[in-house]
């Protein structure tokens, strides 16, 4: 799958999550729920950064180190995780993206989504 197509898939999956929106964040596209960022798409279209729990970040970087890596320094210690799109299958990415959304979405919204 080409980068442009996959970047559109990232956009499609992110915007399908309840109350998510897209906006600019410096030189990147960000995806937010209630103004809180849960993902950013890098300009190269080959990488996404997700806001994960530290447990999710640790598990994913251990299970698929070719696709997932913690950002350096402070940001990585806060759960921000780089995803190399060429190294991940759609279902694995979709699951990680939903985990990032759940990190910042209000509990009421998460509960409503489960119903």
Secondary structure, 3 states (H helix, E strand, C coil): CCHHHHHHHHHHHHHCCCCEEEEEECCEEEEEECCEEEEEECCCCCEEEEECCHHHHHHHHHHCCCCEEECCHHHHHCCEEEEEHHHCCHHHHHHHHHHHHHHHCCHHHHHHHHC
